[in-house]
Amino acid sequence: MQYNELREQLKGFLVFSLNDIRKIEPRFHRPRLSEWQGKGYIKKLRRGYYIFADAELNEKALFLIANRLYAPSYVSFEMAFSYYNLIPESVYGITSATTRKTNSFKTTAGEFFYRCVKPSLMFGYKLVNYQNQNFKIAEIEKALLDYFYINPHFASEADFFELRFNGKEFLAKADTAKFNNYLAAFDNNRLSSRVKKFLDFIRKRK
């Protein structure tokens, strides 16, 4: 297979894997990938995953990459806060929830961080279309609950203040019934107590 053939066959892919190539060309020789990297045609993200060197890497493209690099996963935590304009700072790296072990990847496209959640908590995300592909990102209600879930130490008003969370924006956008249903699904009394304390905090500051 020549590079131009690969490019044409995978023109709808932002991220592609060796397995994707072998679905097209079962006898594809892996050393060709190193050759194409050397020529500057493609970039390696992690073992077995690549992007074309001229791919446009904006925020939504990075979310697609995050979903694909370590599946199953969806963007959540601080990155989702930033997406929903809930925190003022830009976020270093793309943060995601996964049922696999906690992991991280430093790539040519950026850094990607994955935090483990129980399989029963892999819900509360939506599909967002970008260039005819969909990425998964936590709904605003689930992003907050995921954050509290992986940060059990996050419990005091000093912690809440340090987050600089836009409570007014959250309260305007969040669906209260959905939030309560999602919280109940965690079935965690300590989590519920901390979350309710945080909600009281942002309501007072509204």
LUMRO-420577 format. One record per residue (C-alpha): x, y, z. Coordinates in steps of 0.5 Angstrom, whole numbers. Each point is the difference from the previous one (the first is absolute). Layout:
// residues N
      x      y      z
      X      Y      Z
...
END
This chain:
// residues 206
      x      y      z
      0      0      0
      2      7     -2
      0      6      5
     -5      3     -5
     -5     -6      0
      0      0      8
     -2      8      0
     -5     -2     -5
     -3     -6      4
      0      4      6
     -2      7     -2
     -6      0      5
      5     -2      6
      3      5      5
      4     -6      4
      1     -7     -3
      3     -6      2
      4     -6     -3
     -6     -4      1
     -4      5     -4
      6      0     -6
      0     -8      0
     -8      0     -1
      2      3     -6
      6     -3     -2
      1     -7      4
      7     -1     -2
      2      7      2
      8      1      3
      0      3      6
      7      3     -2
     -3      5     -5
     -3      4      6
      7      1      2
      2      2     -7
     -6      5      0
      1      3      6
      7      1     -2
     -2      4     -6
     -5      4      4
     -6     -3     -3
     -3     -2      7
      1      1      7
      0     -6      5
     -5      1      6
      2     -6      4
      1     -7     -2
     -4     -2     -6
     -4      7      0
      2      5     -5
     -3      7     -3
      2      3     -7
      5      5      1
     -4      6     -3
     -6     -2      5
     -3      7      3
      0     -1      7
     -5      4      4
     -4     -1      6
     -5     -5     -3
      5     -4     -4
      4     -1      7
     -6     -3      3
     -1     -4     -6
      7     -3      1
     -1     -1      7
     -6     -4     -1
      4     -4     -5
      7     -1      4
     -3     -4      6
     -7     -3     -1
     -5      0      3
      0      7      3
     -3      7     -1
      3      7      2
     -2      2      7
      3      4      6
      3      6     -1
      0      0     -7
     -7     -1      0
     -1      6      5
      4      4     -5
     -4     -2     -6
     -6      3      4
      3      6      2
      0     -2      7
      7      2      2
      4      6     -2
      7     -4     -2
      2     -4     -6
      1     -7      2
      7     -3     -1
     -2     -7     -4
     -6     -3     -2
     -3     -4      6
     -5     -6     -1
     -4     -5      4
      2     -7     -2
     -2     -7      3
      7     -2     -1
      6      1      5
      2      7      1
      5      2     -5
      3      6     -4
      3      1     -7
      5      6     -2
     -1      0     -8
      2      5     -5
     -7      2      0
      0      2      7
     -1     -4      7
     -6     -4      2
     -2     -2      7
     -4     -6      1
     -4     -1      7
     -3     -7      2
     -7      0      2
     -4     -7      1
     -4     -3     -6
     -7      2      3
      2      8      0
      2      0     -8
     -7      4     -1
     -2      7     -1
      4      2     -6
     -2      3     -6
      2     -1     -8
      3      6     -3
      1      0     -8
      6      3     -2
      2     -1     -8
     -5     -6     -1
      3     -3      6
     -3      0      8
      4      1      6
     -3     -2      7
      0      5      5
     -3      0      7
     -6      4      1
      0      6      5
     -3     -4      5
      4     -6      0
      7      4     -1
     -1      3      7
     -2     -6      3
      6     -4     -3
      5      6      2
     -3     -1      8
      1     -8     -1
      7      0     -2
      2      5      5
     -3     -2      7
      5      5      3
     -4      6     -3
     -5      1      6
      1      7      3
     -2      7     -2
      7      2     -1
      1     -6     -5
     -7      3     -3
      3      7      0
      7     -2     -3
     -4     -4     -6
     -3      7     -2
     -6     -3     -3
     -5      4     -4
     -6     -3      4
     -5      5     -3
      2     -3     -7
     -1     -7      3
     -7      2      3
     -2      3     -6
      2     -6     -4
     -1     -6      4
     -7     -4      0
     -1     -1      8
     -4     -7     -1
      5     -3     -5
      6      2      5
     -4     -3      6
     -1     -6     -4
      7     -1     -2
      2      2      7
     -4     -6      3
      3     -5     -5
      7      1      3
     -3     -3      6
      5      4      5
     -2      3      6
      6      4      1
      0      2     -7
     -7      3      1
      2      3      6
      6      4     -3
     -4      2     -7
     -6      3      4
      5      4      4
      3      2     -6
     -7      2     -3
     -2      4      6
      7      4      0
     -1      2     -8
     -8      2      2
      3      4      5
      5      4     -5
     -5      0     -5
END
